[in-house]
Amino acid sequence: MIPVSYYLLLSAVLFAIGVFGIVIKRNMVTIFMCIELMLNAVNLTFVTFARYHSLLDGQVFVFFVMAVAAAEAAVGLGIIVALFRNRQTLNVDEADLMKW
């Protein structure tokens, strides 16, 4: 039996990698993948606590988070493709499309 603390440590490491990637990287696709990594870290935490307490609430909530992540992936990739077609770059610093 694997202790709960191992799952929580893995989740914290995944979340920290995602935050580190968002802060450091300037590529939109990389930032987008880091956001997805953070969502999966939170999902792992939900499933861990649901399993630890023998409840299904956390696992059901994970399905909702996954549905939101799928919608975010579809909309986010569409925005990234449209921005690349207009600006010919995926650098966040050069994507000043909303500025006057």
PyMOL commands that set and color helices and strands:
alter all, ss='L'
color gray80, all
select helices_A, chain A and resi 4-24+28-52+57-87
alter helices_A, ss='H'
color red, helices_A
deselect
rebuild
show_as cartoon
